[in-house]
Amino acid sequence: MEWYHIVYIIIVFLTIPVFLFLAVYSFTHRSLAGACSFGWLSVMGCWGSLMDMLSFLIGDPFTAHILYNARYLTFAFFPVFWADFAIRYTGSGRRLSRMRRSLLFILPVITQIMIWTNPLHELWVVRDSAAVRTGPFILMDAAARIPGPWFWVHTAYGYALLLLGVVLFIRMSFGMVRIYRRQAVALGGRNHYPSGRYRGPDLRAFPRLAH
């Protein structure tokens, strides 16, 4: 086994407790905006890391292949929880009902069905990843995989949701810049030099800054 395999396993192993901590912290602070979605986001991250590590360590090609496919629970649902977190945290989905948000989960559920029934239709992959033994460990060679039509639907949908979340946070950041700019202009307009005497900053216009 090469040294970079060891480094990879160590990194994957270390991400598991980090994701667990984030999940527990988020679920215990669910009153915060987007906390529940971020908690499930962390659960998905933990699941993916765990399955990845076990598929490497298990030593049996058949079991490793099952665990490798189980990782796609994370790849399918992580973008959904990311988008839902962004929507809730930025306040962009105030008009979206829970039912409408639940529609985001339809394609990931279909993806799971496609993965586990793939031998019947080959819509997920025409040829699956190959299990390569490296000493006592199993590596899944994704280069041997030939994706099917639904694989590309899953990929496009996932990237679209990830991009949606990024756009929402960027838009929120620009909105915050405008708010702080208006506050600065207001402070500059109120704190002038009447009769040649400086009055000091008048923070009564901004109660949060006055305390």
Helices and strands as residue ranges (DSSP letters): H 3-28, H 35-57, H 61-70, H 72-90, H 98-102, G 103-105, H 106-116, H 118-121, E 125-127, E 130-134, E 137-141, G 142-144, E 146-147, H 149-190, G 194-196, G 203-205, H 207-210
